[in-house]
Amino acid sequence: MPITFNQTIPTKAFSNQEYQPRGETRPIPFRSILYKTPKSQEEPETKATPKAPKTPNTIEKPETSNAPEFFPDLNLDQIVDNITAGKEEYNLKPFFYNSLSDIDTIKYRQEIIKDIDNTPLFQNIKSFAEKMIKMRRYLTLADKLYYKYHKEGWFLEAADLYCDAVTNLAEDLSTAEINSRGLMSFREYIQGYVNSEEFSAFIKETKKLKADLGTVKYSVLLKTNGGRVTKYQEEKDYTIEVEKTFEKFKQGAVKDYTVKLPTGTGMNHIEAKILELAARLYPDIFSNLISYSLKNANFTDKKITAFDREIQFYISYLEYITIIKRAGLQFCYPQVSDNDKEISAFETFDTALAYKLVIRDLPVVCNDFYTKGEERIFVVTGPNQGGKTTFARTFGQLHYLASLGLPVPGREAKLFLFDNIFTHFEKEEDIKNLRGKLQDDLVRIHDILKKATQDSIIIMNEIFSSTTLKDGLFLSRNILKRIMKLDSLGVLVTFMDELSSLSGKTVSMVSTVVPENPTQRTYKIVRKPADGLAYALSIAEKYRLTYDSIKERIKI
């Protein structure tokens, strides 16, 4: 009794059933494709080993629907929106809102994405996901349908699709070249699942019931005031004879008057009655269909459905960066440390900006940066609209994406695992707080310094632009001294060149221009002493005293 599916149906929620092999004392090693199994759960208990008390998992954070505060400043909200677009049913954003605090879990994720990236397994997993999406739509449809056998028919279709999806994935994983701990443990789990007596019996029952329903054939005899349903008795099909009779009258191309009956997921009351009468002709088969649906109400496995959702964290990110990589830009797997603050990145770029430029077929400018010894804070100066803010955002994006265990933009990168990122970007004045711009800047920076630690990253963009140069310089120096005392990593975008040489902990970076035409930006940020022109150029632009502005006012 297969029914054609041809419309979009909402997705059903994930199930809570989990496979547990019978007669085995060894625990299933697989726990999550995003979080490695805690050491306390990796080894099975023995009689000689006393049972250890459970310790809380400090690596995995609870899911949250709220993005970190710094997301808008670093344009990470745009990145996550583009990554998760079209995959709303998986609710992936919470995965991107939780950075990791454990180096080994970062490596755990890097191993997995390396196994998937540009391999046949990528398409295998996508095929599995497509079947699971359709399965959930079938289940949702079955919940909404009214007629009994119609509901059970769709339920059976969903179960059959689930069986195919799981067995095909298990087969694909068995032949794939896998090196990651996560995928190896999942392969062990899913192979144990498909080879279990429970699943073997379930798939056998599913396939048999579908085959039995395929034998159901009936005839409908229509009368003036009703009709009758009988078993199909090999009655003669007159279709061929009718077509043959009228074939001789055919002259050239003729209009096709064949009526195409629509196929859909719904069933009207007449069709339902015919199905009910047909079920009476095959009572055993339809009785088995009803008992099958009741017995297997929650047939999906909890860990497999969790894998289906979690693996999309990697798949969606790879699909996103593939668009950027087509323009010749590179992504790499960064080296991440929680104690070494000598960081670097080469040929890196702002991922959010690159995505916009690539789809418009525009070029993307790459930059390098590094620290050595006691260096901690990049002080970026140069003309306005020269890429300084983009550099600051790039710095923050790199560290955050690395903390998720994902490839980062660039040819090579060595980054620091932070405990938090704090940003101070210019915001519009809020009349509700009754504070002026300078006071608001001071309040926000005070809050950052109160929370920041030596493991924090602090990114500030054009602070104290509303006050005089003298006051701004005084305040900025004191704030930088506080940050340097913390030994935090950070970026300061400013027009005050004096800050770039404040200490051995500061690194001067300058936004460059074309030498022959200082008004033309290169968007390259290079490591060199500040040239003293940033503030002068800002003043010149403010009072329209640049070369182009003066030229416009000169009448020839």
C-alpha positions in Angstrom: 0.0 0.0 0.0 2.7 2.5 -0.9 1.5 6.1 -1.1 3.3 8.8 -3.2 4.9 11.6 -1.2 5.2 14.9 -3.1 4.9 17.8 -0.7 6.9 19.5 2.0 5.8 18.4 5.5 7.1 19.9 8.8 9.7 17.9 10.7 9.0 15.7 13.7 10.9 16.1 16.9 13.8 13.8 17.6 13.1 10.6 19.5 14.4 9.5 22.9 15.0 5.8 22.3 18.6 4.5 22.6 20.1 1.2 21.6 21.4 -1.0 24.4 22.9 -4.3 23.4 21.7 -7.3 25.5 24.0 -9.5 27.4 27.0 -7.1 27.2 28.7 -5.4 30.1 31.1 -3.3 28.0 29.6 0.3 27.7 29.1 1.9 24.3 32.1 4.2 23.8 30.3 6.6 21.6 28.7 9.5 23.3 28.6 12.5 21.0 30.2 13.6 17.7 30.8 17.1 19.2 32.1 16.2 22.6 34.6 13.5 23.4 33.7 10.8 26.0 34.9 11.8 29.4 37.8 9.7 30.7 35.7 8.3 33.5 33.3 6.7 30.9 35.9 5.3 28.4 36.8 2.1 30.3 34.4 -0.6 31.5 34.1 -1.4 35.1 35.4 -4.7 36.4 34.7 -6.6 39.6 38.2 -5.7 40.9 37.6 -2.0 40.3 35.4 -0.2 42.8 32.7 2.0 41.2 34.0 5.5 41.0 31.6 8.4 41.8 30.3 10.3 38.9 32.0 13.6 38.1 30.3 16.4 36.3 31.2 17.0 32.7 32.9 20.4 32.6 33.7 20.3 28.9 30.2 20.3 27.4 28.2 23.5 28.2 24.4 23.5 28.2 22.9 24.6 24.9 21.8 28.3 24.8 19.8 30.2 22.2 21.5 33.4 23.1 24.6 34.5 21.1 27.6 35.9 23.0 27.6 39.6 23.5 30.6 40.2 21.2 29.0 38.5 18.2 27.6 41.6 16.5 30.8 43.6 16.9 32.8 40.8 15.2 30.1 40.0 12.6 30.1 36.5 13.9 26.3 36.7 13.9 26.4 37.2 10.1 28.7 34.2 9.8 26.5 31.9 11.9 23.3 33.1 10.1 24.8 32.2 6.7 26.2 28.8 7.9 22.8 27.7 9.3 20.6 29.2 6.6 18.3 26.4 5.3 19.0 24.1 8.2 16.7 25.6 10.7 15.1 22.3 11.6 18.4 21.1 13.2 18.6 24.1 15.5 22.4 24.4 15.0 23.0 27.9 16.3 23.4 26.8 20.0 26.4 24.7 18.8 28.0 27.8 17.4 27.3 29.8 20.5 29.3 27.5 22.8 33.1 27.9 22.6 35.2 25.1 23.9 37.5 25.4 26.9 39.4 22.1 26.4 42.3 21.6 23.9 41.6 17.9 23.5 38.0 18.5 22.6 39.1 21.0 20.0 41.4 18.3 18.5 38.6 15.8 18.7 36.5 18.1 16.4 39.4 18.9 14.1 40.0 15.1 13.6 36.3 14.6 12.6 36.1 17.5 10.2 39.4 16.3 8.5 37.8 12.9 8.0 34.8 14.5 6.3 36.4 17.4 4.4 36.6 16.7 0.7 36.0 13.0 1.0 33.3 10.6 -0.2 32.1 10.4 3.4 30.8 14.0 3.1 28.3 12.9 0.4 27.5 9.7 2.3 26.5 11.7 5.4 24.5 14.2 3.3 22.6 11.3 1.7 21.9 9.9 5.2 20.7 13.3 6.4 18.3 13.7 3.4 16.7 10.3 4.2 16.4 11.2 7.9 14.7 14.5 7.0 12.2 12.7 4.8 11.6 10.1 7.5 10.7 12.8 10.0 8.4 14.5 7.5 6.6 11.1 7.0 6.2 10.7 10.8 4.9 14.3 11.1 2.4 13.6 8.3 1.3 10.3 10.0 0.6 12.2 13.2 -1.6 14.7 11.4 -3.6 12.2 9.2 -7.1 11.1 10.3 -7.8 7.8 8.7 -6.4 4.8 10.5 -4.8 2.7 7.7 -3.6 5.8 6.0 -1.7 6.9 9.1 -0.1 3.4 9.6 0.8 3.3 5.9 2.9 6.5 6.2 4.3 5.3 9.5 5.6 2.1 7.8 7.1 4.2 5.0 9.0 6.3 7.6 10.3 3.2 9.3 11.4 1.6 6.1 13.3 4.8 5.1 14.9 4.9 8.6 16.1 1.3 8.1 17.6 2.1 4.7 19.3 5.3 6.0 20.9 3.6 9.0 22.1 0.4 7.2 23.5 2.5 4.3 25.4 4.8 6.6 26.8 1.8 8.5 28.0 0.3 5.3 29.5 3.6 4.1 31.4 4.0 7.4 32.7 0.5 7.3 34.5 1.2 4.0 35.5 4.8 4.7 39.1 5.8 5.7 38.5 7.1 9.2 41.2 8.4 11.6 39.2 10.5 14.1 38.2 9.2 17.5 34.7 10.4 17.2 33.8 8.8 13.9 35.6 5.5 14.8 33.6 5.2 18.0 30.3 6.1 16.1 31.2 3.5 13.5 31.6 0.9 16.3 28.2 2.0 17.8 26.2 1.9 14.5 27.6 -1.4 13.4 26.7 -2.9 16.8 23.3 -1.4 16.4 22.6 -2.7 12.9 23.9 -6.2 13.8 21.9 -6.4 17.0 19.0 -8.9 17.2 16.5 -6.1 17.9 17.3 -4.1 14.8 17.7 -7.2 12.6 14.2 -8.3 13.7 12.8 -4.8 13.2 14.2 -4.5 9.7 13.0 -8.0 8.8 9.5 -7.2 10.0 9.4 -3.9 8.2 10.5 -5.4 4.8 8.1 -8.3 5.2 5.1 -6.1 6.0 5.9 -3.8 3.0 6.2 -6.9 0.7 2.8 -8.2 2.1 1.1 -4.9 1.4 2.6 -5.0 -2.1 0.5 -8.1 -2.7 -2.8 -6.3 -1.9 -4.8 -6.0 -5.1 -8.4 -5.3 -5.4 -11.1 -4.2 -7.9 -13.6 -1.5 -7.4 -17.0 -2.0 -9.0 -18.9 1.3 -9.3 -22.6 1.5 -9.5 -25.1 4.3 -9.8 -25.7 4.6 -6.0 -22.5 3.0 -4.6 -19.9 0.5 -5.3 -18.3 -2.8 -4.3 -14.7 -3.8 -3.4 -13.5 -7.3 -4.3 -10.2 -9.1 -4.6 -8.6 -8.8 -7.9 -9.4 -11.9 -9.9 -7.1 -11.4 -12.9 -9.8 -9.6 -14.7 -8.9 -8.7 -18.3 -7.5 -5.2 -18.8 -9.2 -3.7 -21.8 -7.0 -0.6 -21.9 -4.7 -2.1 -24.6 -7.6 -3.3 -26.8 -9.3 0.1 -26.6 -6.1 1.9 -27.6 -5.5 -0.5 -30.4 -9.1 0.0 -31.7 -8.7 3.7 -31.9 -5.1 3.7 -33.2 -6.3 3.5 -36.8 -8.1 6.8 -36.5 -5.0 8.6 -35.4 -3.8 11.2 -38.0 -0.6 13.0 -37.2 0.0 14.8 -33.9 -3.1 15.0 -31.8 -4.0 16.5 -28.5 -3.6 14.3 -25.5 -6.8 14.2 -23.6 -5.5 11.8 -20.9 -6.4 13.0 -17.4 -3.5 13.2 -15.0 -4.8 12.3 -11.6 -3.1 14.3 -8.9 -1.1 12.4 -6.3 -0.9 13.8 -2.8 -0.6 12.9 0.8 -4.2 13.4 1.7 -7.1 11.0 1.4 -10.8 11.8 1.1 -13.6 9.9 2.7 -14.3 7.9 -0.5 -10.7 6.7 -0.8 -10.7 5.9 3.0 -13.8 3.8 2.6 -12.4 1.9 -0.3 -9.2 1.3 1.8 -11.3 0.1 4.7 -13.2 -2.4 2.5 -9.9 -3.6 1.0 -8.5 -4.2 4.5 -11.4 -6.5 5.2 -10.3 -8.6 2.2 -6.8 -9.0 3.7 -7.5 -8.9 7.5 -4.2 -10.6 8.5 -2.0 -8.1 6.6 -3.8 -5.0 7.9 -4.0 -6.4 11.4 -0.2 -6.8 11.3 0.1 -3.2 10.1 -1.8 -1.9 13.1 0.1 -4.0 15.6 3.4 -3.0 13.9 2.7 0.7 14.4 1.8 0.2 18.1 4.8 -2.0 18.9 7.3 0.3 17.1 5.9 3.7 18.1 9.5 5.0 19.0 11.7 3.1 16.5 14.5 5.6 16.1 17.6 5.4 18.2 18.6 8.3 20.4 22.3 8.4 19.6 21.8 8.0 15.9 19.2 10.8 15.7 21.6 12.9 17.9 24.4 12.1 15.4 22.2 13.2 12.5 21.7 16.6 14.1 25.3 17.1 15.5 27.1 16.1 12.3 25.4 19.0 10.6 27.6 21.3 12.6 30.5 20.1 10.5 28.6 19.7 7.2 27.1 23.2 7.3 30.4 24.8 8.0 32.2 22.9 5.2 29.4 23.9 2.8 29.8 27.6 3.9 33.6 27.8 3.5 33.5 25.9 0.2 31.8 28.9 -1.3 34.7 31.1 -0.1 37.4 28.6 -1.1 36.2 28.7 -4.7 37.7 32.2 -4.9 41.2 30.7 -4.2 41.1 31.6 -0.5 42.5 29.1 2.0 41.4 27.7 5.3 43.6 25.8 7.7 43.5 23.8 10.9 45.0 26.0 13.5 47.4 25.0 16.3 45.6 26.0 19.5 47.3 26.5 22.9 46.0 27.5 26.3 49.4 28.7 27.6 51.5 30.0 24.6 50.7 33.6 23.6 53.0 33.7 20.7 50.3 33.6 18.1 50.2 34.0 14.3 48.1 33.8 11.2 49.2 34.2 7.6 47.0 35.1 4.5 44.0 35.4 6.8 40.9 37.5 6.2 37.5 38.6 7.6 35.3 35.6 6.9 32.0 37.5 7.0 33.3 40.1 4.6 34.9 37.5 2.3 31.6 35.7 2.0 29.9 38.9 0.8 32.7 39.8 -1.6 33.1 36.3 -3.1 29.4 36.0 -4.0 29.7 39.4 -5.7 32.9 38.2 -7.5 35.0 40.9 -5.8 38.6 40.5 -4.6 39.5 39.8 -1.0 42.6 41.2 0.7 44.5 38.9 3.0 46.8 39.9 5.9 49.3 38.5 8.3 50.0 39.0 12.0 52.2 37.5 14.7 53.5 38.1 18.2 56.8 37.1 19.7 58.2 37.2 23.2 56.2 39.5 25.5 54.1 41.1 22.7 50.4 41.0 23.5 48.5 43.9 22.0 48.2 45.0 18.3 47.9 48.7 18.0 46.5 49.4 14.6 46.8 52.9 13.1 46.4 54.4 9.7 43.8 56.3 7.6 40.1 55.9 7.9 38.4 53.2 5.8 41.7 51.4 5.4 40.8 48.0 6.8 41.7 48.6 10.5 38.3 47.5 11.9 38.2 44.6 9.5 41.6 43.5 10.9 40.2 43.7 14.4 37.2 41.6 13.5 39.4 39.1 11.7 41.5 38.7 14.9 38.4 37.9 17.0 36.8 35.7 14.4 39.9 33.6 14.1 40.2 32.9 17.8 36.5 32.2 18.1 36.2 29.8 15.2 39.4 28.0 16.4 37.7 27.6 19.8 34.9 25.7 18.1 37.3 23.2 16.6 36.8 24.5 13.1 39.1 25.4 10.2 40.0 29.1 10.2 40.7 31.5 7.3 44.4 31.5 6.3 47.3 29.4 5.1 48.6 28.8 8.6 47.6 29.8 12.1 48.7 29.4 15.7 46.1 30.8 18.1 45.3 31.1 21.8 42.4 29.4 23.7 40.7 32.3 25.5 38.3 32.2 28.5 36.3 35.1 27.1 36.3 37.7 24.4 35.5 41.4 25.2 34.8 44.0 22.5 34.3 47.7 22.6 33.1 49.0 19.3 31.4 52.4 18.8 27.7 52.4 19.5 25.0 55.0 19.1 24.2 57.0 22.2 21.3 55.6 24.2 19.2 58.5 25.6 17.7 56.1 28.1 20.9 55.7 30.2 21.3 59.5 30.4 25.1 59.2 29.7 27.1 61.1 27.2 29.4 59.3 24.7 32.6 59.7 26.8 30.9 58.5 30.0 29.4 55.6 28.2 32.8 54.6 26.8 34.3 54.7 30.3 31.5 52.7 31.9 31.7 50.0 29.2 35.5 49.7 29.4 35.4 49.7 33.2 33.0 46.7 33.0 35.4 44.9 30.6 38.5 45.5 32.8 36.5 44.2 35.9 35.7 40.9 34.1 38.8 40.3 32.0 41.6 37.9 33.0 45.0 37.0 31.7 43.4 34.5 29.4 40.9 37.0 27.9 41.0 38.6 24.5 40.1 42.3 24.4 39.3 44.1 21.1 38.7 47.9 21.2 37.9 49.9 18.1 38.3 53.7 18.1 37.8 54.4 21.8 37.5 58.0 23.1 36.9 59.5 19.6 34.5 61.9 21.2 37.0 63.7 23.3 40.2 65.8 22.7 43.4 64.2 21.5 45.1 65.0 24.8 42.3 63.5 27.0 41.9 60.5 24.7 45.6 59.8 24.8 45.7 60.0 28.6 42.7 57.7 29.1 43.9 55.2 26.4 47.4 54.9 28.0 45.9 54.1 31.4 43.6 51.5 29.9 46.4 49.9 27.9 48.6 49.7 31.0 45.8 47.9 32.9 45.4 45.4 30.0 49.2 44.9 29.8 49.3 44.3 33.5 46.7 41.5 33.0 48.9 40.1 30.2 45.8 39.7 28.0 45.9 39.5 24.2 44.1 42.2 22.3 43.7 44.6 19.5 43.3 48.4 19.7 42.3 50.3 16.6 43.2 54.0 17.1 44.3 57.2 15.4 46.7 58.0 18.3 50.1 56.8 17.0 51.8 57.3 20.4 50.0 54.2 21.8 51.8 51.9 19.3 55.1 52.3 21.1 53.8 52.5 24.6 55.6 49.3 25.7 57.3 46.1 24.6 53.9 44.5 24.8 52.5 46.5 22.0 52.9 45.7 18.3 52.5 48.5 15.8 50.4 47.6 12.8 49.6 50.2 10.1 46.9 50.4 7.4 48.7 51.2 4.2 47.9 53.3 1.2 49.2 53.5 -2.4 52.4 55.5 -2.3 51.7 57.4 -5.5 48.1 58.2 -4.3 47.8 58.4 -0.5 44.0 58.7 -0.8 43.8 55.1 -2.3 43.7 52.4 0.4 45.4 49.0 -0.1 43.5 47.4 2.9 46.8 45.7 3.8 47.7 45.9 7.5 51.5 45.6 7.9 53.7 45.4 10.9 55.7 48.6 11.0 56.1 51.8 13.2 53.2 54.2 13.0 53.9 56.9 10.4 52.3 59.8 12.2 49.8 60.5 9.4 46.7 58.8 10.7 45.5 61.7 12.9 46.5 64.3 10.3 44.7 62.5 7.6 41.6 62.2 9.8 41.7 66.0 10.4 42.2 66.7 6.7 39.2 64.5 5.8 37.1 66.1 8.4 37.7 69.6 7.1 37.8 68.6 3.4 41.5 69.4 3.0 42.5 66.2 1.3 43.9 66.3 -2.2 40.6 65.2 -3.8 38.5 67.6 -1.7 40.7 70.6 -2.6 40.7 69.6 -6.3 36.9 69.5 -6.3 36.7 73.1 -5.1 39.3 74.5 -7.6 37.6 76.0 -10.6 39.7 75.8 -13.8 
